[in-house]
Amino acid sequence: MDDSPQKPTRLLGRTLAKVRTAWRDFSGQARGAFGANLRPDLPDEDADRLRQQFQDCVEAKGGEVAARARAAALGQTYLGLSPPGRRRFLEILAVDFDTDHAKVDAAIDVLHVAGDAKARRAAERALRQILLPPRRRLLTHFNALPEGVKFLVDLRAELIGMMGGDQALALLEDDLKGLLTAWFDVDFLEMHRITWDSPAALLEKLIAYEAVHEIRDWNDLKNRLDSDRRLFAFFHPRMPEEPLIFVEVALVKGMSASIQELLDPSAPLENPDDADTAIFYSISNAQKGLAGISFGNFLIKRVVDHLAAEFKGLTTFATLSPAPGFRNWLARRLKDEGEKLLLPAELRAAEAAAPEGGVAGLLQAQGWKDARAAAAAQPALTRLCAHYLLREKAGPKRALDLVAHFHLSNGARIERLNWMGDSSSKGLRQSAGIMVNYLYRLDRIEKNHEAYAGEGRVMASSAIRKLVGE
């Protein structure tokens, strides 16, 4: 398997072909479900015909079966459109099938003059029904179609990418998110372990969807699925062949400090029964259309429970995670404050080893030419990374770093920083090569979560706090 950008495109092509076949068979059950083919760019005369198809589907003419067949026809129409045609398709759905604002105003007037509790309840009920935009009725028909939920997930992914500041498209995206949030409630999700014996099509999707540490080829994937490794994913019953999110785990002795060592295919195979530590080293959201719908925290907790039951010798559950926002934050601070960011001893060491770019150049290097320069940069960068994780906020109760926020929300604490934990170009570019161990102590998860979610307190080991002078 190659690791070119064509992988996701190839997978998408297969998915679309499957959708078209499933919907062609389904729509054939209802006579007259398909309208005439529309041109890819959806010119005005075709747009008028599309509006009528939308209206017929919303009104469920001919019953629910016919409405679903019309929804399948509309889905096939969308898949056959060009990018401008798809945008116009969504704009028509967003604008022409939005809430009727005049009816809303009238319903509010009725509510204001309701004379008693019974009349008020009736007026409130009428208002709730009027506030529901007609397009939501259309979108719900896809839930009953083969591959229909996957279609809406991918539709939302496209919509997120195109809506920009368009308020009408943003409201349509809100509707989609609301439906998908209800349909993807964690109680509906199934956790499965993926092994080397899993279907090849599923394994290929893991290679394409891995977002943290690229899976280079089939041998790399096989190494990650060996007997001392585990890979678990969440699936939805309406998308049984599509992982929603997956986590990769290494069963080791002691807390891992280097991702290169952890993923080294030449490293000796460990006996998982001898492991005392489970290292979560990658968690990837596989569906862009489910952005903002959180179930990664539930996956980690289920995996922890599963592993604790399978391997009685496991006493430590921790991550080996990047700090992907650190370098960008550091660049902004250096621009504003320069050498004032450094302690006196750090500044002296940096000045002695600084290249032509000076101290700022040393700290922003994406790799160091010699051991002396790296040793000079290490104390300052490690301390600044600890400060970034503990003290920099995106809000009163939210860590600035997205990965830190995820694990702290789940009840972990910042345990250790690992210098040169990721020496890849990506690791140097995003995190200055630093990797973070977040520790999940089973007896502290709930308390840590409450401290962070309720008060914004970041839980950390004494070693981490010492780095920032606490």
Secondary structure, 3 states (H helix, E strand, C coil): CCCCCHHHHHHHHHHHHHHHHHHHHHHCCCCCCCCCCCCCCCCHHHHHHHHHHHHHHHCCCCCHHHHHHHHHHHHHHHHCCCHHHHHHHHHHHHHHCCCCHHHHHHHHHHHHCCCCHHHHHHHHHHHHHHHCCHHHHHHHHHHHCCCHHHHHHHHHHHHHHHCCCCHHHHHHHHHHHHHHHHHCCHHHCEEEECCCCCCHHHHHHHHHHCCCCCCCCHHHHHHHCCCCEEEEEEEECCECCCCCEEEEEEEECCCCCCHHHHCCCCCCCCCHHHCCEEEEEEEEECCHHHCCCCCHHHHHHHHHHHHHHHCCCCCEEEECECCCCHHHHHHHHHHHHHHHHCCHHHHHHHHHHCCCCHHHHHHCCCCCCCHHHHHHHHHHHHHHHHHHHHHCEEECCEECCHHHHHHHHCCCEEEEEECCCCCCHHHHHHHCCCEEEEEECCCCHHHHHHHHHHHCCCCECHHHHHHCCC
